[in-house]
């Protein structure tokens, strides 16, 4: 069994990754990370994902997976983007972040509320091999929060092709369609190669 450490202390994310992975990569075991949290001072999702994965690979001596993700609003030039988790000023205050974004978009009509969730996934081995992939989930921002089956911006994001928010759709849809699911799908060849190398 090839072990890969998931470089996050976020249990939501860890559970989501485990569900998304399922049986897609036989012989791969995702293990929890309990090491230091690096300073995410990159200016792109890719830079921050690599910072986290490199730190975890160095700390554990195992291949490490890390993601950096956020919501990007077309009318705001891609913001909140890498600042999604601290949009309202304090890291991790999901309710305040969501309220601020809704307030900022309050006057925009439906046709101008385009947005997408982005997830960049980095796989770094202790030997220094690095793979970076991205997944995007296009959609739009609702006028009000709806649903309880999610976290972060899920209650206000309506994926393209749906009328429900991601917080109303639940994990069975998210684990197939989400930005993380798409990033994971793009990373599967690299993960399978890792298992094949033993």
mmCIF file of the C-alpha atoms, coordinates in Angstrom:
data_MODEL
# 
_entry.id   MODEL 
# 
loop_
_atom_site.group_PDB 
_atom_site.id 
_atom_site.type_symbol 
_atom_site.label_atom_id 
_atom_site.label_alt_id 
_atom_site.label_comp_id 
_atom_site.label_asym_id 
_atom_site.label_entity_id 
_atom_site.label_seq_id 
_atom_site.pdbx_PDB_ins_code 
_atom_site.Cartn_x 
_atom_site.Cartn_y 
_atom_site.Cartn_z 
_atom_site.occupancy 
_atom_site.B_iso_or_equiv 
_atom_site.pdbx_formal_charge 
_atom_site.auth_seq_id 
_atom_site.auth_comp_id 
_atom_site.auth_asym_id 
_atom_site.auth_atom_id 
_atom_site.pdbx_PDB_model_num 
ATOM 1   C CA . UNK A 1 1   ? 0.000   0.000  0.000   1.00 0.00 ? 1   UNK A CA 1 
ATOM 2   C CA . UNK A 1 2   ? 1.406   3.385  -1.034  1.00 0.00 ? 2   UNK A CA 1 
ATOM 3   C CA . UNK A 1 3   ? 0.782   6.048  1.593   1.00 0.00 ? 3   UNK A CA 1 
ATOM 4   C CA . UNK A 1 4   ? 0.213   9.684  0.643   1.00 0.00 ? 4   UNK A CA 1 
ATOM 5   C CA . UNK A 1 5   ? -0.218  12.377 3.267   1.00 0.00 ? 5   UNK A CA 1 
ATOM 6   C CA . UNK A 1 6   ? -2.994  14.920 2.731   1.00 0.00 ? 6   UNK A CA 1 
ATOM 7   C CA . UNK A 1 7   ? -1.516  18.246 3.774   1.00 0.00 ? 7   UNK A CA 1 
ATOM 8   C CA . UNK A 1 8   ? -4.476  19.754 5.593   1.00 0.00 ? 8   UNK A CA 1 
ATOM 9   C CA . UNK A 1 9   ? -5.780  20.045 9.129   1.00 0.00 ? 9   UNK A CA 1 
ATOM 10  C CA . UNK A 1 10  ? -9.244  20.752 7.682   1.00 0.00 ? 10  UNK A CA 1 
ATOM 11  C CA . UNK A 1 11  ? -11.408 17.711 8.443   1.00 0.00 ? 11  UNK A CA 1 
ATOM 12  C CA . UNK A 1 12  ? -14.062 18.785 5.888   1.00 0.00 ? 12  UNK A CA 1 
ATOM 13  C CA . UNK A 1 13  ? -11.420 18.656 3.199   1.00 0.00 ? 13  UNK A CA 1 
ATOM 14  C CA . UNK A 1 14  ? -9.888  15.387 4.385   1.00 0.00 ? 14  UNK A CA 1 
ATOM 15  C CA . UNK A 1 15  ? -13.279 13.645 4.375   1.00 0.00 ? 15  UNK A CA 1 
ATOM 16  C CA . UNK A 1 16  ? -14.157 15.069 0.974   1.00 0.00 ? 16  UNK A CA 1 
ATOM 17  C CA . UNK A 1 17  ? -10.879 13.863 -0.529  1.00 0.00 ? 17  UNK A CA 1 
ATOM 18  C CA . UNK A 1 18  ? -11.355 10.370 0.889   1.00 0.00 ? 18  UNK A CA 1 
ATOM 19  C CA . UNK A 1 19  ? -14.868 10.153 -0.603  1.00 0.00 ? 19  UNK A CA 1 
ATOM 20  C CA . UNK A 1 20  ? -13.774 11.529 -3.972  1.00 0.00 ? 20  UNK A CA 1 
ATOM 21  C CA . UNK A 1 21  ? -10.849 9.135  -4.179  1.00 0.00 ? 21  UNK A CA 1 
ATOM 22  C CA . UNK A 1 22  ? -12.984 6.053  -3.520  1.00 0.00 ? 22  UNK A CA 1 
ATOM 23  C CA . UNK A 1 23  ? -11.475 3.148  -5.469  1.00 0.00 ? 23  UNK A CA 1 
ATOM 24  C CA . UNK A 1 24  ? -10.024 5.282  -8.258  1.00 0.00 ? 24  UNK A CA 1 
ATOM 25  C CA . UNK A 1 25  ? -6.425  4.496  -7.319  1.00 0.00 ? 25  UNK A CA 1 
ATOM 26  C CA . UNK A 1 26  ? -6.080  0.946  -5.961  1.00 0.00 ? 26  UNK A CA 1 
ATOM 27  C CA . UNK A 1 27  ? -3.174  0.551  -3.574  1.00 0.00 ? 27  UNK A CA 1 
ATOM 28  C CA . UNK A 1 28  ? -3.242  4.179  -2.416  1.00 0.00 ? 28  UNK A CA 1 
ATOM 29  C CA . UNK A 1 29  ? -3.931  5.128  1.191   1.00 0.00 ? 29  UNK A CA 1 
ATOM 30  C CA . UNK A 1 30  ? -4.532  8.760  2.153   1.00 0.00 ? 30  UNK A CA 1 
ATOM 31  C CA . UNK A 1 31  ? -3.151  9.482  5.629   1.00 0.00 ? 31  UNK A CA 1 
ATOM 32  C CA . UNK A 1 32  ? -3.756  12.456 7.908   1.00 0.00 ? 32  UNK A CA 1 
ATOM 33  C CA . UNK A 1 33  ? -1.210  15.201 8.436   1.00 0.00 ? 33  UNK A CA 1 
ATOM 34  C CA . UNK A 1 34  ? -0.339  16.491 11.885  1.00 0.00 ? 34  UNK A CA 1 
ATOM 35  C CA . UNK A 1 35  ? 2.735   18.557 11.060  1.00 0.00 ? 35  UNK A CA 1 
ATOM 36  C CA . UNK A 1 36  ? 3.335   22.304 10.988  1.00 0.00 ? 36  UNK A CA 1 
ATOM 37  C CA . UNK A 1 37  ? 1.119   24.592 8.930   1.00 0.00 ? 37  UNK A CA 1 
ATOM 38  C CA . UNK A 1 38  ? 3.284   26.671 6.590   1.00 0.00 ? 38  UNK A CA 1 
ATOM 39  C CA . UNK A 1 39  ? 2.731   30.338 5.839   1.00 0.00 ? 39  UNK A CA 1 
ATOM 40  C CA . UNK A 1 40  ? 0.677   30.459 2.643   1.00 0.00 ? 40  UNK A CA 1 
ATOM 41  C CA . UNK A 1 41  ? 2.210   33.567 1.140   1.00 0.00 ? 41  UNK A CA 1 
ATOM 42  C CA . UNK A 1 42  ? 1.816   32.645 -2.524  1.00 0.00 ? 42  UNK A CA 1 
ATOM 43  C CA . UNK A 1 43  ? -0.200  34.892 -4.819  1.00 0.00 ? 43  UNK A CA 1 
ATOM 44  C CA . UNK A 1 44  ? -1.818  32.028 -6.765  1.00 0.00 ? 44  UNK A CA 1 
ATOM 45  C CA . UNK A 1 45  ? -3.659  28.823 -5.875  1.00 0.00 ? 45  UNK A CA 1 
ATOM 46  C CA . UNK A 1 46  ? -0.769  26.862 -7.420  1.00 0.00 ? 46  UNK A CA 1 
ATOM 47  C CA . UNK A 1 47  ? 1.877   28.582 -5.310  1.00 0.00 ? 47  UNK A CA 1 
ATOM 48  C CA . UNK A 1 48  ? -0.022  27.976 -2.071  1.00 0.00 ? 48  UNK A CA 1 
ATOM 49  C CA . UNK A 1 49  ? -0.785  24.331 -2.904  1.00 0.00 ? 49  UNK A CA 1 
ATOM 50  C CA . UNK A 1 50  ? 2.912   23.727 -3.598  1.00 0.00 ? 50  UNK A CA 1 
ATOM 51  C CA . UNK A 1 51  ? 3.955   25.447 -0.347  1.00 0.00 ? 51  UNK A CA 1 
ATOM 52  C CA . UNK A 1 52  ? 1.687   23.103 1.646   1.00 0.00 ? 52  UNK A CA 1 
ATOM 53  C CA . UNK A 1 53  ? 2.632   19.939 -0.240  1.00 0.00 ? 53  UNK A CA 1 
ATOM 54  C CA . UNK A 1 54  ? 6.384   20.635 -0.044  1.00 0.00 ? 54  UNK A CA 1 
ATOM 55  C CA . UNK A 1 55  ? 6.168   21.266 3.701   1.00 0.00 ? 55  UNK A CA 1 
ATOM 56  C CA . UNK A 1 56  ? 4.222   18.040 4.319   1.00 0.00 ? 56  UNK A CA 1 
ATOM 57  C CA . UNK A 1 57  ? 6.522   15.931 2.132   1.00 0.00 ? 57  UNK A CA 1 
ATOM 58  C CA . UNK A 1 58  ? 9.589   17.280 3.945   1.00 0.00 ? 58  UNK A CA 1 
ATOM 59  C CA . UNK A 1 59  ? 8.026   16.827 7.392   1.00 0.00 ? 59  UNK A CA 1 
ATOM 60  C CA . UNK A 1 60  ? 6.690   13.282 6.871   1.00 0.00 ? 60  UNK A CA 1 
ATOM 61  C CA . UNK A 1 61  ? 9.055   11.808 4.293   1.00 0.00 ? 61  UNK A CA 1 
ATOM 62  C CA . UNK A 1 62  ? 5.963   10.703 2.358   1.00 0.00 ? 62  UNK A CA 1 
ATOM 63  C CA . UNK A 1 63  ? 4.509   11.907 -0.941  1.00 0.00 ? 63  UNK A CA 1 
ATOM 64  C CA . UNK A 1 64  ? 2.129   14.749 -0.106  1.00 0.00 ? 64  UNK A CA 1 
ATOM 65  C CA . UNK A 1 65  ? -1.062  16.052 -1.661  1.00 0.00 ? 65  UNK A CA 1 
ATOM 66  C CA . UNK A 1 66  ? -2.276  19.581 -0.983  1.00 0.00 ? 66  UNK A CA 1 
ATOM 67  C CA . UNK A 1 67  ? -4.934  21.748 -2.488  1.00 0.00 ? 67  UNK A CA 1 
ATOM 68  C CA . UNK A 1 68  ? -5.637  25.429 -2.495  1.00 0.00 ? 68  UNK A CA 1 
ATOM 69  C CA . UNK A 1 69  ? -9.095  26.446 -3.490  1.00 0.00 ? 69  UNK A CA 1 
ATOM 70  C CA . UNK A 1 70  ? -11.551 29.287 -3.497  1.00 0.00 ? 70  UNK A CA 1 
ATOM 71  C CA . UNK A 1 71  ? -14.392 31.003 -5.244  1.00 0.00 ? 71  UNK A CA 1 
ATOM 72  C CA . UNK A 1 72  ? -13.754 33.358 -8.145  1.00 0.00 ? 72  UNK A CA 1 
ATOM 73  C CA . UNK A 1 73  ? -16.409 35.865 -9.238  1.00 0.00 ? 73  UNK A CA 1 
ATOM 74  C CA . UNK A 1 74  ? -16.287 37.106 -12.836 1.00 0.00 ? 74  UNK A CA 1 
ATOM 75  C CA . UNK A 1 75  ? -17.586 40.611 -12.055 1.00 0.00 ? 75  UNK A CA 1 
ATOM 76  C CA . UNK A 1 76  ? -14.907 41.003 -9.380  1.00 0.00 ? 76  UNK A CA 1 
ATOM 77  C CA . UNK A 1 77  ? -12.011 40.069 -11.633 1.00 0.00 ? 77  UNK A CA 1 
ATOM 78  C CA . UNK A 1 78  ? -11.665 36.622 -10.073 1.00 0.00 ? 78  UNK A CA 1 
ATOM 79  C CA . UNK A 1 79  ? -11.871 37.760 -6.428  1.00 0.00 ? 79  UNK A CA 1 
ATOM 80  C CA . UNK A 1 80  ? -12.101 36.583 -3.671  1.00 0.00 ? 80  UNK A CA 1 
ATOM 81  C CA . UNK A 1 81  ? -9.782  33.953 -5.234  1.00 0.00 ? 81  UNK A CA 1 
ATOM 82  C CA . UNK A 1 82  ? -6.860  33.089 -2.941  1.00 0.00 ? 82  UNK A CA 1 
ATOM 83  C CA . UNK A 1 83  ? -8.404  35.338 -0.268  1.00 0.00 ? 83  UNK A CA 1 
ATOM 84  C CA . UNK A 1 84  ? -11.640 33.315 -0.116  1.00 0.00 ? 84  UNK A CA 1 
ATOM 85  C CA . UNK A 1 85  ? -11.027 31.953 3.398   1.00 0.00 ? 85  UNK A CA 1 
ATOM 86  C CA . UNK A 1 86  ? -10.313 35.404 4.838   1.00 0.00 ? 86  UNK A CA 1 
ATOM 87  C CA . UNK A 1 87  ? -12.462 37.629 2.616   1.00 0.00 ? 87  UNK A CA 1 
ATOM 88  C CA . UNK A 1 88  ? -14.153 39.349 5.557   1.00 0.00 ? 88  UNK A CA 1 
ATOM 89  C CA . UNK A 1 89  ? -10.822 39.932 7.283   1.00 0.00 ? 89  UNK A CA 1 
ATOM 90  C CA . UNK A 1 90  ? -10.454 36.962 9.602   1.00 0.00 ? 90  UNK A CA 1 
ATOM 91  C CA . UNK A 1 91  ? -9.377  33.519 8.433   1.00 0.00 ? 91  UNK A CA 1 
ATOM 92  C CA . UNK A 1 92  ? -12.057 30.856 8.532   1.00 0.00 ? 92  UNK A CA 1 
ATOM 93  C CA . UNK A 1 93  ? -15.101 33.024 9.390   1.00 0.00 ? 93  UNK A CA 1 
ATOM 94  C CA . UNK A 1 94  ? -17.230 31.372 6.715   1.00 0.00 ? 94  UNK A CA 1 
ATOM 95  C CA . UNK A 1 95  ? -20.468 33.126 7.623   1.00 0.00 ? 95  UNK A CA 1 
ATOM 96  C CA . UNK A 1 96  ? -18.901 36.594 7.508   1.00 0.00 ? 96  UNK A CA 1 
ATOM 97  C CA . UNK A 1 97  ? -17.138 35.804 4.216   1.00 0.00 ? 97  UNK A CA 1 
ATOM 98  C CA . UNK A 1 98  ? -20.374 34.637 2.620   1.00 0.00 ? 98  UNK A CA 1 
ATOM 99  C CA . UNK A 1 99  ? -22.382 37.652 3.871   1.00 0.00 ? 99  UNK A CA 1 
ATOM 100 C CA . UNK A 1 100 ? -19.763 40.119 2.630   1.00 0.00 ? 100 UNK A CA 1 
ATOM 101 C CA . UNK A 1 101 ? -19.700 38.558 -0.834  1.00 0.00 ? 101 UNK A CA 1 
ATOM 102 C CA . UNK A 1 102 ? -23.500 38.606 -1.060  1.00 0.00 ? 102 UNK A CA 1 
ATOM 103 C CA . UNK A 1 103 ? -23.509 42.280 -0.011  1.00 0.00 ? 103 UNK A CA 1 
ATOM 104 C CA . UNK A 1 104 ? -20.895 43.145 -2.623  1.00 0.00 ? 104 UNK A CA 1 
ATOM 105 C CA . UNK A 1 105 ? -22.962 41.497 -5.368  1.00 0.00 ? 105 UNK A CA 1 
ATOM 106 C CA . UNK A 1 106 ? -26.368 42.679 -4.123  1.00 0.00 ? 106 UNK A CA 1 
ATOM 107 C CA . UNK A 1 107 ? -27.085 44.984 -7.088  1.00 0.00 ? 107 UNK A CA 1 
ATOM 108 C CA . UNK A 1 108 ? -25.984 42.565 -9.819  1.00 0.00 ? 108 UNK A CA 1 
ATOM 109 C CA . UNK A 1 109 ? -28.690 40.840 -11.903 1.00 0.00 ? 109 UNK A CA 1 
ATOM 110 C CA . UNK A 1 110 ? -28.660 37.093 -12.571 1.00 0.00 ? 110 UNK A CA 1 
ATOM 111 C CA . UNK A 1 111 ? -26.783 37.400 -15.852 1.00 0.00 ? 111 UNK A CA 1 
ATOM 112 C CA . UNK A 1 112 ? -23.856 39.191 -14.198 1.00 0.00 ? 112 UNK A CA 1 
ATOM 113 C CA . UNK A 1 113 ? -23.333 36.798 -11.279 1.00 0.00 ? 113 UNK A CA 1 
ATOM 114 C CA . UNK A 1 114 ? -21.082 34.274 -13.018 1.00 0.00 ? 114 UNK A CA 1 
ATOM 115 C CA . UNK A 1 115 ? -18.491 32.556 -10.835 1.00 0.00 ? 115 UNK A CA 1 
ATOM 116 C CA . UNK A 1 116 ? -16.528 29.360 -10.462 1.00 0.00 ? 116 UNK A CA 1 
ATOM 117 C CA . UNK A 1 117 ? -14.971 27.309 -7.708  1.00 0.00 ? 117 UNK A CA 1 
ATOM 118 C CA . UNK A 1 118 ? -11.310 26.578 -8.397  1.00 0.00 ? 118 UNK A CA 1 
ATOM 119 C CA . UNK A 1 119 ? -9.138  23.884 -6.823  1.00 0.00 ? 119 UNK A CA 1 
ATOM 120 C CA . UNK A 1 120 ? -5.465  23.463 -7.555  1.00 0.00 ? 120 UNK A CA 1 
ATOM 121 C CA . UNK A 1 121 ? -3.963  20.178 -6.403  1.00 0.00 ? 121 UNK A CA 1 
ATOM 122 C CA . UNK A 1 122 ? -0.231  19.672 -5.906  1.00 0.00 ? 122 UNK A CA 1 
ATOM 123 C CA . UNK A 1 123 ? 1.464   16.302 -5.504  1.00 0.00 ? 123 UNK A CA 1 
ATOM 124 C CA . UNK A 1 124 ? 5.037   16.493 -4.211  1.00 0.00 ? 124 UNK A CA 1 
ATOM 125 C CA . UNK A 1 125 ? 7.312   13.536 -3.487  1.00 0.00 ? 125 UNK A CA 1 
ATOM 126 C CA . UNK A 1 126 ? 10.184  13.586 -0.967  1.00 0.00 ? 126 UNK A CA 1 
ATOM 127 C CA . UNK A 1 127 ? 12.505  13.259 -3.989  1.00 0.00 ? 127 UNK A CA 1 
ATOM 128 C CA . UNK A 1 128 ? 11.242  16.565 -5.324  1.00 0.00 ? 128 UNK A CA 1 
ATOM 129 C CA . UNK A 1 129 ? 8.939   15.419 -8.150  1.00 0.00 ? 129 UNK A CA 1 
ATOM 130 C CA . UNK A 1 130 ? 6.019   17.845 -8.480  1.00 0.00 ? 130 UNK A CA 1 
ATOM 131 C CA . UNK A 1 131 ? 2.689   17.572 -10.306 1.00 0.00 ? 131 UNK A CA 1 
ATOM 132 C CA . UNK A 1 132 ? 0.129   20.379 -10.332 1.00 0.00 ? 132 UNK A CA 1 
ATOM 133 C CA . UNK A 1 133 ? -3.426  20.144 -11.734 1.00 0.00 ? 133 UNK A CA 1 
ATOM 134 C CA . UNK A 1 134 ? -6.489  22.378 -11.588 1.00 0.00 ? 134 UNK A CA 1 
ATOM 135 C CA . UNK A 1 135 ? -10.212 21.748 -11.477 1.00 0.00 ? 135 UNK A CA 1 
ATOM 136 C CA . UNK A 1 136 ? -12.897 24.390 -12.088 1.00 0.00 ? 136 UNK A CA 1 
ATOM 137 C CA . UNK A 1 137 ? -16.605 24.171 -11.343 1.00 0.00 ? 137 UNK A CA 1 
ATOM 138 C CA . UNK A 1 138 ? -18.489 26.913 -13.215 1.00 0.00 ? 138 UNK A CA 1 
ATOM 139 C CA . UNK A 1 139 ? -21.748 28.408 -12.022 1.00 0.00 ? 139 UNK A CA 1 
ATOM 140 C CA . UNK A 1 140 ? -23.139 31.574 -10.490 1.00 0.00 ? 140 UNK A CA 1 
ATOM 141 C CA . UNK A 1 141 ? -23.784 33.272 -7.165  1.00 0.00 ? 141 UNK A CA 1 
ATOM 142 C CA . UNK A 1 142 ? -27.306 33.012 -5.718  1.00 0.00 ? 142 UNK A CA 1 
ATOM 143 C CA . UNK A 1 143 ? -29.046 36.063 -4.222  1.00 0.00 ? 143 UNK A CA 1 
ATOM 144 C CA . UNK A 1 144 ? -29.295 34.415 -0.808  1.00 0.00 ? 144 UNK A CA 1 
ATOM 145 C CA . UNK A 1 145 ? -27.839 31.491 1.099   1.00 0.00 ? 145 UNK A CA 1 
ATOM 146 C CA . UNK A 1 146 ? -29.701 28.182 0.767   1.00 0.00 ? 146 UNK A CA 1 
ATOM 147 C CA . UNK A 1 147 ? -28.996 24.696 2.071   1.00 0.00 ? 147 UNK A CA 1 
ATOM 148 C CA . UNK A 1 148 ? -27.126 23.083 4.952   1.00 0.00 ? 148 UNK A CA 1 
ATOM 149 C CA . UNK A 1 149 ? -25.102 20.301 3.281   1.00 0.00 ? 149 UNK A CA 1 
ATOM 150 C CA . UNK A 1 150 ? -21.879 22.167 2.807   1.00 0.00 ? 150 UNK A CA 1 
ATOM 151 C CA . UNK A 1 151 ? -19.426 24.677 4.172   1.00 0.00 ? 151 UNK A CA 1 
ATOM 152 C CA . UNK A 1 152 ? -17.730 27.865 3.075   1.00 0.00 ? 152 UNK A CA 1 
ATOM 153 C CA . UNK A 1 153 ? -19.441 29.392 0.044   1.00 0.00 ? 153 UNK A CA 1 
ATOM 154 C CA . UNK A 1 154 ? -21.497 26.270 -0.769  1.00 0.00 ? 154 UNK A CA 1 
ATOM 155 C CA . UNK A 1 155 ? -24.820 27.873 0.303   1.00 0.00 ? 155 UNK A CA 1 
ATOM 156 C CA . UNK A 1 156 ? -24.517 30.650 -2.316  1.00 0.00 ? 156 UNK A CA 1 
ATOM 157 C CA . UNK A 1 157 ? -22.934 28.821 -5.272  1.00 0.00 ? 157 UNK A CA 1 
ATOM 158 C CA . UNK A 1 158 ? -25.246 27.405 -7.950  1.00 0.00 ? 158 UNK A CA 1 
ATOM 159 C CA . UNK A 1 159 ? -23.315 25.077 -10.291 1.00 0.00 ? 159 UNK A CA 1 
ATOM 160 C CA . UNK A 1 160 ? -23.984 25.299 -14.004 1.00 0.00 ? 160 UNK A CA 1 
ATOM 161 C CA . UNK A 1 161 ? -26.750 22.884 -14.968 1.00 0.00 ? 161 UNK A CA 1 
ATOM 162 C CA . UNK A 1 162 ? -28.387 23.025 -11.529 1.00 0.00 ? 162 UNK A CA 1 
ATOM 163 C CA . UNK A 1 163 ? -30.925 25.269 -9.843  1.00 0.00 ? 163 UNK A CA 1 
ATOM 164 C CA . UNK A 1 164 ? -29.876 24.263 -6.329  1.00 0.00 ? 164 UNK A CA 1 
ATOM 165 C CA . UNK A 1 165 ? -26.861 25.561 -4.427  1.00 0.00 ? 165 UNK A CA 1 
ATOM 166 C CA . UNK A 1 166 ? -24.044 23.129 -3.659  1.00 0.00 ? 166 UNK A CA 1 
ATOM 167 C CA . UNK A 1 167 ? -25.219 23.151 -0.033  1.00 0.00 ? 167 UNK A CA 1 
ATOM 168 C CA . UNK A 1 168 ? -28.583 21.831 -1.239  1.00 0.00 ? 168 UNK A CA 1 
ATOM 169 C CA . UNK A 1 169 ? -27.128 19.255 -3.638  1.00 0.00 ? 169 UNK A CA 1 
ATOM 170 C CA . UNK A 1 170 ? -25.159 17.282 -1.068  1.00 0.00 ? 170 UNK A CA 1 
ATOM 171 C CA . UNK A 1 171 ? -22.055 15.082 -1.326  1.00 0.00 ? 171 UNK A CA 1 
ATOM 172 C CA . UNK A 1 172 ? -23.315 12.629 -3.960  1.00 0.00 ? 172 UNK A CA 1 
ATOM 173 C CA . UNK A 1 173 ? -23.245 15.428 -6.554  1.00 0.00 ? 173 UNK A CA 1 
ATOM 174 C CA . UNK A 1 174 ? -20.233 17.304 -5.184  1.00 0.00 ? 174 UNK A CA 1 
ATOM 175 C CA . UNK A 1 175 ? -18.029 14.205 -5.103  1.00 0.00 ? 175 UNK A CA 1 
ATOM 176 C CA . UNK A 1 176 ? -18.590 13.742 -8.841  1.00 0.00 ? 176 UNK A CA 1 
ATOM 177 C CA . UNK A 1 177 ? -18.857 17.301 -10.198 1.00 0.00 ? 177 UNK A CA 1 
ATOM 178 C CA . UNK A 1 178 ? -16.973 19.624 -7.844  1.00 0.00 ? 178 UNK A CA 1 
ATOM 179 C CA . UNK A 1 179 ? -13.756 21.519 -8.489  1.00 0.00 ? 179 UNK A CA 1 
ATOM 180 C CA . UNK A 1 180 ? -11.943 19.104 -6.150  1.00 0.00 ? 180 UNK A CA 1 
ATOM 181 C CA . UNK A 1 181 ? -13.398 16.090 -7.943  1.00 0.00 ? 181 UNK A CA 1 
ATOM 182 C CA . UNK A 1 182 ? -12.213 17.542 -11.269 1.00 0.00 ? 182 UNK A CA 1 
ATOM 183 C CA . UNK A 1 183 ? -8.740  18.291 -9.890  1.00 0.00 ? 183 UNK A CA 1 
ATOM 184 C CA . UNK A 1 184 ? -8.536  14.789 -8.428  1.00 0.00 ? 184 UNK A CA 1 
ATOM 185 C CA . UNK A 1 185 ? -9.555  13.257 -11.766 1.00 0.00 ? 185 UNK A CA 1 
ATOM 186 C CA . UNK A 1 186 ? -6.726  15.176 -13.418 1.00 0.00 ? 186 UNK A CA 1 
ATOM 187 C CA . UNK A 1 187 ? -4.291  13.926 -10.750 1.00 0.00 ? 187 UNK A CA 1 
ATOM 188 C CA . UNK A 1 188 ? -5.243  10.243 -11.006 1.00 0.00 ? 188 UNK A CA 1 
ATOM 189 C CA . UNK A 1 189 ? -2.583  9.363  -13.645 1.00 0.00 ? 189 UNK A CA 1 
ATOM 190 C CA . UNK A 1 190 ? 0.178   10.806 -11.426 1.00 0.00 ? 190 UNK A CA 1 
ATOM 191 C CA . UNK A 1 191 ? -1.203  9.003  -8.359  1.00 0.00 ? 191 UNK A CA 1 
ATOM 192 C CA . UNK A 1 192 ? -1.408  5.691  -10.227 1.00 0.00 ? 192 UNK A CA 1 
ATOM 193 C CA . UNK A 1 193 ? 2.178   6.141  -11.395 1.00 0.00 ? 193 UNK A CA 1 
ATOM 194 C CA . UNK A 1 194 ? 3.204   6.758  -7.784  1.00 0.00 ? 194 UNK A CA 1 
ATOM 195 C CA . UNK A 1 195 ? 1.573   3.469  -6.732  1.00 0.00 ? 195 UNK A CA 1 
ATOM 196 C CA . UNK A 1 196 ? 3.171   1.630  -9.655  1.00 0.00 ? 196 UNK A CA 1 
ATOM 197 C CA . UNK A 1 197 ? 6.612   2.859  -8.551  1.00 0.00 ? 197 UNK A CA 1 
ATOM 198 C CA . UNK A 1 198 ? 5.895   1.502  -5.077  1.00 0.00 ? 198 UNK A CA 1 
# 
